[in-house]
Amino acid sequence: MPPKKNPLKLNKLQLRTLVLAQVIAEDPGLVRRDEATGEVTLLSLPHAHGNHVHVGGFTVSAREASGFSNPAVWTALERKGLARADDSLTVTLTAAGLAYDTGLGHHFLEPSDH
């Protein structure tokens, strides 16, 4: 039996925010890894300029990345064991958060040329 899609029932904004955080987590210059726990701390979150945001090597619309500045999104992801907002500047993805299949990762296969 195939694994259930979105077993934690994340909403669309939570899914988008998580997948974008997973993209950032792949950039060693933007994160601190804890090898013992498998967690990754995002040292800073991107901010919109104009109508878009740069997330790693990708450019996404500011609307798609609006969850980065929404405390309720981080609260929900923390409640589900996927991430935690350490302070107003950094967020840590748990090992479960890094591994969670949002179903959106295929959108981030080719970096932007912007």
Biopython code that builds the backbone (N, CA, C, O; Angstrom):
import numpy as np
from Bio.PDB.StructureBuilder import StructureBuilder

atoms = [
    (1, "MET", "N", (0.846, -1.176, 0.000)),
    (1, "MET", "CA", (0.000, 0.000, 0.000)),
    (1, "MET", "C", (0.896, 1.245, 0.000)),
    (1, "MET", "O", (1.780, 1.359, 0.849)),
    (2, "PRO", "N", (0.685, 2.180, -0.937)),
    (2, "PRO", "CA", (1.518, 3.379, -0.987)),
    (2, "PRO", "C", (1.258, 4.271, 0.223)),
    (2, "PRO", "O", (0.167, 4.256, 0.793)),
    (3, "PRO", "N", (2.283, 5.058, 0.616)),
    (3, "PRO", "CA", (2.084, 5.943, 1.762)),
    (3, "PRO", "C", (1.011, 6.988, 1.461)),
    (3, "PRO", "O", (0.851, 7.430, 0.323)),
    (4, "LYS", "N", (0.298, 7.361, 2.485)),
    (4, "LYS", "CA", (-0.767, 8.351, 2.353)),
    (4, "LYS", "C", (-0.160, 9.722, 2.053)),
    (4, "LYS", "O", (0.822, 10.122, 2.679)),
    (5, "LYS", "N", (-0.751, 10.441, 1.089)),
    (5, "LYS", "CA", (-0.287, 11.788, 0.787)),
    (5, "LYS", "C", (-0.725, 12.727, 1.900)),
    (5, "LYS", "O", (-1.875, 12.707, 2.339)),
    (6, "ASN", "N", (0.219, 13.550, 2.345)),
    (6, "ASN", "CA", (-0.048, 14.563, 3.363)),
    (6, "ASN", "C", (-0.722, 13.967, 4.601)),
    (6, "ASN", "O", (-1.815, 14.394, 4.973)),
    (7, "PRO", "N", (-0.083, 12.986, 5.242)),
    (7, "PRO", "CA", (-0.708, 12.317, 6.383)),
    (7, "PRO", "C", (-0.983, 13.239, 7.572)),
    (7, "PRO", "O", (-1.856, 12.946, 8.388)),
    (8, "LEU", "N", (-0.247, 14.348, 7.679)),
    (8, "LEU", "CA", (-0.478, 15.270, 8.793)),
    (8, "LEU", "C", (-1.520, 16.333, 8.468)),
    (8, "LEU", "O", (-1.810, 17.206, 9.288)),
    (9, "LYS", "N", (-2.081, 16.250, 7.261)),
    (9, "LYS", "CA", (-3.149, 17.161, 6.834)),
    (9, "LYS", "C", (-2.738, 18.633, 6.919)),
    (9, "LYS", "O", (-3.483, 19.472, 7.426)),
    (10, "LEU", "N", (-1.543, 18.927, 6.413)),
    (10, "LEU", "CA", (-1.106, 20.320, 6.346)),
    (10, "LEU", "C", (-1.943, 21.058, 5.315)),
    (10, "LEU", "O", (-2.320, 20.486, 4.293)),
    (11, "ASN", "N", (-2.236, 22.329, 5.579)),
    (11, "ASN", "CA", (-2.965, 23.106, 4.582)),
    (11, "ASN", "C", (-1.995, 23.583, 3.497)),
    (11, "ASN", "O", (-0.789, 23.358, 3.600)),
    (12, "LYS", "N", (-2.514, 24.230, 2.473)),
    (12, "LYS", "CA", (-1.674, 24.615, 1.331)),
    (12, "LYS", "C", (-0.550, 25.558, 1.728)),
    (12, "LYS", "O", (0.577, 25.408, 1.255)),
    (13, "LEU", "N", (-0.837, 26.522, 2.586)),
    (13, "LEU", "CA", (0.196, 27.468, 3.007)),
    (13, "LEU", "C", (1.272, 26.762, 3.824)),
    (13, "LEU", "O", (2.458, 27.046, 3.658)),
    (14, "GLN", "N", (0.878, 25.858, 4.695)),
    (14, "GLN", "CA", (1.847, 25.093, 5.484)),
    (14, "GLN", "C", (2.712, 24.221, 4.584)),
    (14, "GLN", "O", (3.923, 24.134, 4.789)),
    (15, "LEU", "N", (2.107, 23.573, 3.590)),
    (15, "LEU", "CA", (2.869, 22.742, 2.651)),
    (15, "LEU", "C", (3.870, 23.577, 1.864)),
    (15, "LEU", "O", (5.030, 23.191, 1.722)),
    (16, "ARG", "N", (3.422, 24.725, 1.351)),
    (16, "ARG", "CA", (4.324, 25.588, 0.575)),
    (16, "ARG", "C", (5.473, 26.089, 1.437)),
    (16, "ARG", "O", (6.623, 26.104, 0.999)),
    (17, "THR", "N", (5.165, 26.497, 2.654)),
    (17, "THR", "CA", (6.206, 27.003, 3.544)),
    (17, "THR", "C", (7.202, 25.903, 3.875)),
    (17, "THR", "O", (8.410, 26.142, 3.882)),
    (18, "LEU", "N", (6.712, 24.711, 4.147)),
    (18, "LEU", "CA", (7.599, 23.600, 4.476)),
    (18, "LEU", "C", (8.491, 23.240, 3.299)),
    (18, "LEU", "O", (9.691, 23.045, 3.488)),
    (19, "VAL", "N", (7.951, 23.145, 2.097)),
    (19, "VAL", "CA", (8.788, 22.777, 0.956)),
    (19, "VAL", "C", (9.838, 23.855, 0.688)),
    (19, "VAL", "O", (10.969, 23.529, 0.330)),
    (20, "LEU", "N", (9.488, 25.124, 0.853)),
    (20, "LEU", "CA", (10.474, 26.190, 0.653)),
    (20, "LEU", "C", (11.553, 26.131, 1.729)),
    (20, "LEU", "O", (12.726, 26.371, 1.442)),
    (21, "ALA", "N", (11.171, 25.815, 2.956)),
    (21, "ALA", "CA", (12.159, 25.644, 4.018)),
    (21, "ALA", "C", (13.068, 24.450, 3.719)),
    (21, "ALA", "O", (14.264, 24.498, 4.004)),
    (22, "GLN", "N", (12.509, 23.383, 3.146)),
    (22, "GLN", "CA", (13.322, 22.228, 2.761)),
    (22, "GLN", "C", (14.330, 22.610, 1.682)),
    (22, "GLN", "O", (15.459, 22.119, 1.689)),
    (23, "VAL", "N", (13.934, 23.480, 0.759)),
    (23, "VAL", "CA", (14.853, 23.953, -0.286)),
    (23, "VAL", "C", (16.002, 24.725, 0.352)),
    (23, "VAL", "O", (17.163, 24.503, 0.007)),
    (24, "ILE", "N", (15.693, 25.622, 1.270)),
    (24, "ILE", "CA", (16.741, 26.385, 1.958)),
    (24, "ILE", "C", (17.663, 25.439, 2.709)),
    (24, "ILE", "O", (18.875, 25.651, 2.737)),
    (25, "ALA", "N", (17.109, 24.402, 3.315)),
    (25, "ALA", "CA", (17.895, 23.455, 4.109)),
    (25, "ALA", "C", (18.952, 22.734, 3.288)),
    (25, "ALA", "O", (19.903, 22.189, 3.848)),
    (26, "GLU", "N", (18.799, 22.724, 1.973)),
    (26, "GLU", "CA", (19.779, 22.068, 1.101)),
    (26, "GLU", "C", (21.006, 22.938, 0.845)),
    (26, "GLU", "O", (22.001, 22.447, 0.311)),
    (27, "ASP", "N", (20.958, 24.210, 1.210)),
    (27, "ASP", "CA", (22.067, 25.136, 0.952)),
    (27, "ASP", "C", (22.954, 25.227, 2.188)),
    (27, "ASP", "O", (22.562, 25.849, 3.175)),
    (28, "PRO", "N", (24.148, 24.618, 2.156)),
    (28, "PRO", "CA", (24.994, 24.587, 3.346)),
    (28, "PRO", "C", (25.415, 25.972, 3.841)),
    (28, "PRO", "O", (25.789, 26.117, 5.005)),
    (29, "GLY", "N", (25.362, 26.979, 2.988)),
    (29, "GLY", "CA", (25.725, 28.326, 3.407)),
    (29, "GLY", "C", (24.636, 29.044, 4.177)),
    (29, "GLY", "O", (24.874, 30.113, 4.740)),
    (30, "LEU", "N", (23.448, 28.469, 4.208)),
    (30, "LEU", "CA", (22.312, 29.136, 4.853)),
    (30, "LEU", "C", (21.811, 28.408, 6.094)),
    (30, "LEU", "O", (20.833, 28.828, 6.713)),
    (31, "VAL", "N", (22.481, 27.316, 6.456)),
    (31, "VAL", "CA", (21.968, 26.479, 7.545)),
    (31, "VAL", "C", (23.077, 26.018, 8.483)),
    (31, "VAL", "O", (24.266, 26.105, 8.179)),
    (32, "ARG", "N", (22.636, 25.527, 9.633)),
    (32, "ARG", "CA", (23.529, 24.845, 10.576)),
    (32, "ARG", "C", (22.901, 23.476, 10.823)),
    (32, "ARG", "O", (21.749, 23.377, 11.245)),
    (33, "ARG", "N", (23.665, 22.434, 10.559)),
    (33, "ARG", "CA", (23.164, 21.061, 10.714)),
    (33, "ARG", "C", (23.581, 20.493, 12.067)),
    (33, "ARG", "O", (24.698, 20.715, 12.532)),
    (34, "ASP", "N", (22.677, 19.769, 12.677)),
    (34, "ASP", "CA", (22.968, 19.031, 13.896)),
    (34, "ASP", "C", (22.986, 17.557, 13.509)),
    (34, "ASP", "O", (21.938, 16.923, 13.380)),
    (35, "GLU", "N", (24.172, 17.030, 13.329)),
    (35, "GLU", "CA", (24.314, 15.643, 12.873)),
    (35, "GLU", "C", (23.732, 14.655, 13.881)),
    (35, "GLU", "O", (23.258, 13.586, 13.495)),
    (36, "ALA", "N", (23.764, 14.999, 15.158)),
    (36, "ALA", "CA", (23.270, 14.083, 16.185)),
    (36, "ALA", "C", (21.752, 13.899, 16.109)),
    (36, "ALA", "O", (21.247, 12.794, 16.304)),
    (37, "THR", "N", (21.029, 14.987, 15.824)),
    (37, "THR", "CA", (19.563, 14.910, 15.818)),
    (37, "THR", "C", (18.973, 14.846, 14.418)),
    (37, "THR", "O", (17.815, 14.465, 14.246)),
    (38, "GLY", "N", (19.767, 15.217, 13.415)),
    (38, "GLY", "CA", (19.255, 15.284, 12.051)),
    (38, "GLY", "C", (18.515, 16.572, 11.755)),
    (38, "GLY", "O", (17.957, 16.733, 10.670)),
    (39, "GLU", "N", (18.505, 17.496, 12.715)),
    (39, "GLU", "CA", (17.813, 18.768, 12.520)),
    (39, "GLU", "C", (18.682, 19.758, 11.755)),
    (39, "GLU", "O", (19.910, 19.680, 11.774)),
    (40, "VAL", "N", (18.017, 20.686, 11.082)),
    (40, "VAL", "CA", (18.706, 21.734, 10.333)),
    (40, "VAL", "C", (18.104, 23.075, 10.737)),
    (40, "VAL", "O", (16.893, 23.277, 10.646)),
    (41, "THR", "N", (18.961, 23.989, 11.183)),
    (41, "THR", "CA", (18.513, 25.331, 11.541)),
    (41, "THR", "C", (18.738, 26.255, 10.361)),
    (41, "THR", "O", (19.857, 26.374, 9.861)),
    (42, "LEU", "N", (17.671, 26.912, 9.915)),
    (42, "LEU", "CA", (17.763, 27.912, 8.854)),
    (42, "LEU", "C", (18.203, 29.201, 9.528)),
    (42, "LEU", "O", (17.497, 29.730, 10.387)),
    (43, "LEU", "N", (19.366, 29.705, 9.139)),
    (43, "LEU", "CA", (19.945, 30.845, 9.834)),
    (43, "LEU", "C", (19.247, 32.156, 9.525)),
    (43, "LEU", "O", (19.349, 33.108, 10.298)),
    (44, "SER", "N", (18.548, 32.220, 8.420)),
    (44, "SER", "CA", (17.724, 33.391, 8.115)),
    (44, "SER", "C", (16.661, 32.970, 7.113)),
    (44, "SER", "O", (16.857, 32.049, 6.320)),
    (45, "LEU", "N", (15.554, 33.653, 7.165)),
    (45, "LEU", "CA", (14.461, 33.390, 6.234)),
    (45, "LEU", "C", (14.449, 34.484, 5.179)),
    (45, "LEU", "O", (14.699, 35.647, 5.495)),
    (46, "PRO", "N", (14.167, 34.135, 3.947)),
    (46, "PRO", "CA", (14.163, 35.146, 2.885)),
    (46, "PRO", "C", (12.984, 36.104, 3.037)),
    (46, "PRO", "O", (11.932, 35.748, 3.568)),
    (47, "HIS", "N", (13.192, 37.319, 2.558)),
    (47, "HIS", "CA", (12.146, 38.340, 2.586)),
    (47, "HIS", "C", (11.839, 38.759, 1.162)),
    (47, "HIS", "O", (12.711, 38.770, 0.294)),
    (48, "ALA", "N", (10.600, 39.098, 0.946)),
    (48, "ALA", "CA", (10.163, 39.518, -0.391)),
    (48, "ALA", "C", (10.778, 40.859, -0.756)),
    (48, "ALA", "O", (10.936, 41.747, 0.083)),
    (49, "HIS", "N", (11.116, 40.978, -2.016)),
    (49, "HIS", "CA", (11.434, 42.287, -2.572)),
    (49, "HIS", "C", (10.677, 42.372, -3.890)),
    (49, "HIS", "O", (10.852, 41.560, -4.798)),
    (50, "GLY", "N", (9.842, 43.375, -3.951)),
    (50, "GLY", "CA", (8.934, 43.441, -5.085)),
    (50, "GLY", "C", (7.897, 42.346, -4.949)),
    (50, "GLY", "O", (7.321, 42.152, -3.878)),
    (51, "ASN", "N", (7.663, 41.640, -6.026)),
    (51, "ASN", "CA", (6.621, 40.606, -6.020)),
    (51, "ASN", "C", (7.185, 39.195, -5.934)),
    (51, "ASN", "O", (6.475, 38.225, -6.196)),
    (52, "HIS", "N", (8.478, 39.073, -5.561)),
    (52, "HIS", "CA", (9.067, 37.744, -5.503)),
    (52, "HIS", "C", (10.054, 37.611, -4.348)),
    (52, "HIS", "O", (10.423, 38.586, -3.693)),
    (53, "VAL", "N", (10.464, 36.363, -4.126)),
    (53, "VAL", "CA", (11.400, 36.014, -3.064)),
    (53, "VAL", "C", (12.413, 35.045, -3.657)),
    (53, "VAL", "O", (12.055, 34.165, -4.440)),
    (54, "HIS", "N", (13.673, 35.207, -3.286)),
    (54, "HIS", "CA", (14.703, 34.248, -3.686)),
    (54, "HIS", "C", (14.827, 33.212, -2.575)),
    (54, "HIS", "O", (15.098, 33.545, -1.421)),
    (55, "VAL", "N", (14.624, 31.954, -2.942)),
    (55, "VAL", "CA", (14.712, 30.839, -2.006)),
    (55, "VAL", "C", (15.753, 29.890, -2.561)),
    (55, "VAL", "O", (15.500, 29.163, -3.522)),
    (56, "GLY", "N", (16.935, 29.903, -1.944)),
    (56, "GLY", "CA", (18.034, 29.132, -2.513)),
    (56, "GLY", "C", (18.283, 29.620, -3.923)),
    (56, "GLY", "O", (18.410, 30.824, -4.146)),
    (57, "GLY", "N", (18.355, 28.720, -4.868)),
    (57, "GLY", "CA", (18.570, 29.087, -6.262)),
    (57, "GLY", "C", (17.287, 29.342, -7.029)),
    (57, "GLY", "O", (17.310, 29.436, -8.256)),
    (58, "PHE", "N", (16.182, 29.454, -6.337)),
    (58, "PHE", "CA", (14.878, 29.582, -6.982)),
    (58, "PHE", "C", (14.252, 30.936, -6.700)),
    (58, "PHE", "O", (14.540, 31.573, -5.686)),
    (59, "THR", "N", (13.397, 31.360, -7.606)),
    (59, "THR", "CA", (12.608, 32.573, -7.423)),
    (59, "THR", "C", (11.145, 32.165, -7.368)),
    (59, "THR", "O", (10.642, 31.503, -8.276)),
    (60, "VAL", "N", (10.471, 32.561, -6.308)),
    (60, "VAL", "CA", (9.050, 32.253, -6.158)),
    (60, "VAL", "C", (8.291, 33.544, -5.880)),
    (60, "VAL", "O", (8.870, 34.527, -5.417)),
    (61, "SER", "N", (7.009, 33.537, -6.163)),
    (61, "SER", "CA", (6.212, 34.738, -5.921)),
    (61, "SER", "C", (6.141, 35.004, -4.418)),
    (61, "SER", "O", (6.152, 34.079, -3.606)),
    (62, "ALA", "N", (6.069, 36.264, -4.073)),
    (62, "ALA", "CA", (5.967, 36.646, -2.663)),
    (62, "ALA", "C", (4.733, 36.010, -2.029)),
    (62, "ALA", "O", (4.751, 35.640, -0.855)),
    (63, "ARG", "N", (3.682, 35.888, -2.799)),
    (63, "ARG", "CA", (2.453, 35.273, -2.292)),
    (63, "ARG", "C", (2.695, 33.809, -1.905)),
    (63, "ARG", "O", (2.202, 33.350, -0.875)),
    (64, "GLU", "N", (3.443, 33.089, -2.720)),
    (64, "GLU", "CA", (3.721, 31.673, -2.443)),
    (64, "GLU", "C", (4.584, 31.503, -1.195)),
    (64, "GLU", "O", (4.522, 30.466, -0.535)),
    (65, "ALA", "N", (5.385, 32.510, -0.871)),
    (65, "ALA", "CA", (6.299, 32.423, 0.269)),
    (65, "ALA", "C", (5.786, 33.183, 1.485)),
    (65, "ALA", "O", (6.547, 33.423, 2.423)),
    (66, "SER", "N", (4.530, 33.560, 1.490)),
    (66, "SER", "CA", (3.998, 34.385, 2.579)),
    (66, "SER", "C", (4.010, 33.676, 3.931)),
    (66, "SER", "O", (3.950, 34.339, 4.966)),
    (67, "GLY", "N", (4.085, 32.371, 3.946)),
    (67, "GLY", "CA", (4.120, 31.629, 5.201)),
    (67, "GLY", "C", (5.357, 31.883, 6.028)),
    (67, "GLY", "O", (5.338, 31.688, 7.243)),
    (68, "PHE", "N", (6.439, 32.317, 5.392)),
    (68, "PHE", "CA", (7.665, 32.593, 6.143)),
    (68, "PHE", "C", (7.433, 33.639, 7.227)),
    (68, "PHE", "O", (8.041, 33.568, 8.296)),
    (69, "SER", "N", (6.573, 34.597, 6.967)),
    (69, "SER", "CA", (6.339, 35.675, 7.934)),
    (69, "SER", "C", (5.043, 35.487, 8.722)),
    (69, "SER", "O", (4.574, 36.416, 9.379)),
    (70, "ASN", "N", (4.471, 34.300, 8.658)),
    (70, "ASN", "CA", (3.206, 34.034, 9.333)),
    (70, "ASN", "C", (3.450, 33.136, 10.552)),
    (70, "ASN", "O", (3.681, 31.937, 10.396)),
    (71, "PRO", "N", (3.401, 33.704, 11.759)),
    (71, "PRO", "CA", (3.672, 32.894, 12.956)),
    (71, "PRO", "C", (2.742, 31.691, 13.105)),
    (71, "PRO", "O", (3.145, 30.667, 13.659)),
    (72, "ALA", "N", (1.510, 31.799, 12.621)),
    (72, "ALA", "CA", (0.568, 30.682, 12.744)),
    (72, "ALA", "C", (1.042, 29.461, 11.955)),
    (72, "ALA", "O", (0.803, 28.325, 12.363)),
    (73, "VAL", "N", (1.709, 29.694, 10.835)),
    (73, "VAL", "CA", (2.245, 28.582, 10.039)),
    (73, "VAL", "C", (3.301, 27.841, 10.843)),
    (73, "VAL", "O", (3.281, 26.612, 10.917)),
    (74, "TRP", "N", (4.229, 28.588, 11.448)),
    (74, "TRP", "CA", (5.300, 27.955, 12.221)),
    (74, "TRP", "C", (4.733, 27.260, 13.456)),
    (74, "TRP", "O", (5.230, 26.208, 13.858)),
    (75, "THR", "N", (3.701, 27.838, 14.057)),
    (75, "THR", "CA", (3.053, 27.199, 15.208)),
    (75, "THR", "C", (2.450, 25.855, 14.799)),
    (75, "THR", "O", (2.596, 24.864, 15.515)),
    (76, "ALA", "N", (1.783, 25.823, 13.664)),
    (76, "ALA", "CA", (1.182, 24.573, 13.182)),
    (76, "ALA", "C", (2.254, 23.538, 12.854)),
    (76, "ALA", "O", (2.113, 22.366, 13.202)),
    (77, "LEU", "N", (3.331, 23.969, 12.183)),
    (77, "LEU", "CA", (4.402, 23.030, 11.842)),
    (77, "LEU", "C", (5.092, 22.510, 13.103)),
    (77, "LEU", "O", (5.512, 21.354, 13.155)),
    (78, "GLU", "N", (5.207, 23.366, 14.114)),
    (78, "GLU", "CA", (5.796, 22.918, 15.375)),
    (78, "GLU", "C", (4.873, 21.923, 16.074)),
    (78, "GLU", "O", (5.333, 20.904, 16.590)),
    (79, "ARG", "N", (3.603, 22.208, 16.092)),
    (79, "ARG", "CA", (2.633, 21.317, 16.730)),
    (79, "ARG", "C", (2.653, 19.925, 16.089)),
    (79, "ARG", "O", (2.409, 18.922, 16.759)),
    (80, "LYS", "N", (2.943, 19.875, 14.801)),
    (80, "LYS", "CA", (2.967, 18.599, 14.078)),
    (80, "LYS", "C", (4.356, 17.951, 14.089)),
    (80, "LYS", "O", (4.563, 16.901, 13.479)),
    (81, "GLY", "N", (5.318, 18.594, 14.797)),
    (81, "GLY", "CA", (6.642, 18.012, 14.960)),
    (81, "GLY", "C", (7.564, 18.168, 13.767)),
    (81, "GLY", "O", (8.535, 17.423, 13.637)),
    (82, "LEU", "N", (7.276, 19.132, 12.886)),
    (82, "LEU", "CA", (8.060, 19.292, 11.661)),
    (82, "LEU", "C", (9.083, 20.415, 11.740)),
    (82, "LEU", "O", (10.107, 20.368, 11.058)),
    (83, "ALA", "N", (8.820, 21.415, 12.555)),
    (83, "ALA", "CA", (9.706, 22.578, 12.635)),
    (83, "ALA", "C", (9.451, 23.291, 13.945)),
    (83, "ALA", "O", (8.471, 23.024, 14.640)),
    (84, "ARG", "N", (10.355, 24.205, 14.269)),
    (84, "ARG", "CA", (10.110, 25.093, 15.399)),
    (84, "ARG", "C", (10.790, 26.428, 15.130)),
    (84, "ARG", "O", (11.901, 26.485, 14.603)),
    (85, "ALA", "N", (10.112, 27.478, 15.495)),
    (85, "ALA", "CA", (10.675, 28.819, 15.369)),
    (85, "ALA", "C", (11.491, 29.066, 16.626)),
    (85, "ALA", "O", (10.940, 29.200, 17.719)),
    (86, "ASP", "N", (12.802, 29.126, 16.466)),
    (86, "ASP", "CA", (13.677, 29.297, 17.620)),
    (86, "ASP", "C", (13.595, 30.716, 18.166)),
    (86, "ASP", "O", (13.622, 30.931, 19.377)),
    (87, "ASP", "N", (13.496, 31.659, 17.275)),
    (87, "ASP", "CA", (13.341, 33.067, 17.619)),
    (87, "ASP", "C", (12.782, 33.747, 16.381)),
    (87, "ASP", "O", (12.335, 33.071, 15.454)),
    (88, "SER", "N", (12.799, 35.059, 16.353)),
    (88, "SER", "CA", (12.206, 35.741, 15.198)),
    (88, "SER", "C", (13.083, 35.663, 13.951)),
    (88, "SER", "O", (12.657, 36.065, 12.868)),
    (89, "LEU", "N", (14.300, 35.149, 14.096)),
    (89, "LEU", "CA", (15.221, 35.111, 12.963)),
    (89, "LEU", "C", (15.500, 33.721, 12.425)),
    (89, "LEU", "O", (15.769, 33.566, 11.234)),
    (90, "THR", "N", (15.443, 32.709, 13.274)),
    (90, "THR", "CA", (15.817, 31.367, 12.830)),
    (90, "THR", "C", (14.684, 30.365, 13.048)),
    (90, "THR", "O", (13.852, 30.508, 13.943)),
    (91, "VAL", "N", (14.691, 29.357, 12.199)),
    (91, "VAL", "CA", (13.725, 28.263, 12.272)),
    (91, "VAL", "C", (14.507, 26.966, 12.145)),
    (91, "VAL", "O", (15.452, 26.879, 11.362)),
    (92, "THR", "N", (14.117, 25.969, 12.907)),
    (92, "THR", "CA", (14.749, 24.656, 12.824)),
    (92, "THR", "C", (13.756, 23.657, 12.254)),
    (92, "THR", "O", (12.629, 23.531, 12.734)),
    (93, "LEU", "N", (14.197, 22.950, 11.220)),
    (93, "LEU", "CA", (13.414, 21.836, 10.686)),
    (93, "LEU", "C", (13.867, 20.572, 11.396)),
    (93, "LEU", "O", (15.063, 20.296, 11.489)),
    (94, "THR", "N", (12.920, 19.816, 11.888)),
    (94, "THR", "CA", (13.242, 18.543, 12.520)),
    (94, "THR", "C", (13.570, 17.525, 11.427)),
    (94, "THR", "O", (13.356, 17.781, 10.242)),
    (95, "ALA", "N", (14.086, 16.380, 11.837)),
    (95, "ALA", "CA", (14.350, 15.315, 10.865)),
    (95, "ALA", "C", (13.050, 14.934, 10.155)),
    (95, "ALA", "O", (13.054, 14.660, 8.955)),
    (96, "ALA", "N", (11.947, 14.918, 10.892)),
    (96, "ALA", "CA", (10.646, 14.607, 10.280)),
    (96, "ALA", "C", (10.239, 15.682, 9.282)),
    (96, "ALA", "O", (9.666, 15.374, 8.237)),
    (97, "GLY", "N", (10.529, 16.937, 9.594)),
    (97, "GLY", "CA", (10.213, 18.037, 8.685)),
    (97, "GLY", "C", (11.029, 17.989, 7.416)),
    (97, "GLY", "O", (10.531, 18.311, 6.338)),
    (98, "LEU", "N", (12.278, 17.588, 7.537)),
    (98, "LEU", "CA", (13.133, 17.464, 6.355)),
    (98, "LEU", "C", (12.665, 16.325, 5.456)),
    (98, "LEU", "O", (12.767, 16.410, 4.232)),
    (99, "ALA", "N", (12.158, 15.274, 6.061)),
    (99, "ALA", "CA", (11.765, 14.084, 5.303)),
    (99, "ALA", "C", (10.323, 14.128, 4.801)),
    (99, "ALA", "O", (9.945, 13.315, 3.957)),
    (100, "TYR", "N", (9.520, 15.052, 5.296)),
    (100, "TYR", "CA", (8.089, 15.076, 4.956)),
    (100, "TYR", "C", (7.907, 15.345, 3.471)),
    (100, "TYR", "O", (8.458, 16.306, 2.934)),
    (101, "ASP", "N", (7.136, 14.499, 2.813)),
    (101, "ASP", "CA", (6.861, 14.663, 1.385)),
    (101, "ASP", "C", (5.669, 15.591, 1.217)),
    (101, "ASP", "O", (4.524, 15.209, 1.462)),
    (102, "THR", "N", (5.957, 16.817, 0.795)),
    (102, "THR", "CA", (4.897, 17.809, 0.611)),
    (102, "THR", "C", (4.147, 17.605, -0.696)),
    (102, "THR", "O", (3.055, 18.143, -0.881)),
    (103, "GLY", "N", (4.727, 16.833, -1.594)),
    (103, "GLY", "CA", (4.136, 16.680, -2.917)),
    (103, "GLY", "C", (4.443, 17.854, -3.832)),
    (103, "GLY", "O", (3.951, 17.911, -4.959)),
    (104, "LEU", "N", (5.259, 18.793, -3.351)),
    (104, "LEU", "CA", (5.574, 19.994, -4.127)),
    (104, "LEU", "C", (7.041, 20.074, -4.540)),
    (104, "LEU", "O", (7.430, 20.997, -5.255)),
    (105, "GLY", "N", (7.844, 19.135, -4.107)),
    (105, "GLY", "CA", (9.275, 19.177, -4.386)),
    (105, "GLY", "C", (9.624, 19.185, -5.860)),
    (105, "GLY", "O", (10.672, 19.706, -6.243)),
    (106, "HIS", "N", (8.768, 18.620, -6.694)),
    (106, "HIS", "CA", (9.048, 18.571, -8.136)),
    (106, "HIS", "C", (9.094, 19.967, -8.756)),
    (106, "HIS", "O", (9.626, 20.131, -9.854)),
    (107, "HIS", "N", (8.554, 20.957, -8.084)),
    (107, "HIS", "CA", (8.603, 22.332, -8.596)),
    (107, "HIS", "C", (9.992, 22.948, -8.446)),
    (107, "HIS", "O", (10.267, 24.001, -9.021)),
    (108, "PHE", "N", (10.863, 22.303, -7.681)),
    (108, "PHE", "CA", (12.167, 22.881, -7.369)),
    (108, "PHE", "C", (13.305, 21.991, -7.852)),
    (108, "PHE", "O", (14.224, 21.665, -7.101)),
    (109, "LEU", "N", (13.224, 21.609, -9.116)),
    (109, "LEU", "CA", (14.266, 20.775, -9.709)),
    (109, "LEU", "C", (15.262, 21.600, -10.514)),
    (109, "LEU", "O", (16.440, 21.248, -10.578)),
    (110, "GLU", "N", (14.816, 22.681, -11.123)),
    (110, "GLU", "CA", (15.662, 23.537, -11.953)),
    (110, "GLU", "C", (15.752, 24.926, -11.337)),
    (110, "GLU", "O", (14.729, 25.590, -11.177)),
    (111, "PRO", "N", (16.971, 25.386, -10.983)),
    (111, "PRO", "CA", (17.110, 26.727, -10.411)),
    (111, "PRO", "C", (16.683, 27.818, -11.391)),
    (111, "PRO", "O", (16.699, 27.633, -12.608)),
    (112, "SER", "N", (16.308, 28.942, -10.830)),
    (112, "SER", "CA", (15.890, 30.094, -11.621)),
    (112, "SER", "C", (17.106, 30.776, -12.235)),
    (112, "SER", "O", (18.204, 30.706, -11.683)),
    (113, "ASP", "N", (16.915, 31.433, -13.370)),
    (113, "ASP", "CA", (18.002, 32.211, -13.965)),
    (113, "ASP", "C", (17.854, 33.689, -13.626)),
    (113, "ASP", "O", (18.563, 34.528, -14.182)),
    (114, "HIS", "N", (16.939, 34.012, -12.721)),
    (114, "HIS", "CA", (16.683, 35.399, -12.338)),
    (114, "HIS", "C", (17.793, 35.920, -11.457)),
    (114, "HIS", "O", (17.754, 37.075, -11.032)),
]
sb = StructureBuilder()
sb.init_structure("model")
sb.init_model(0)
sb.init_chain("A")
sb.init_seg("    ")
for serial, (resi, resn, name, xyz) in enumerate(atoms, 1):
    if name == "N":
        sb.init_residue(resn, " ", resi, " ")
    sb.init_atom(name, np.array(xyz, "f"), 0.0, 1.0, " ", f" {name:<3s}", serial, name[0])
structure = sb.get_structure()
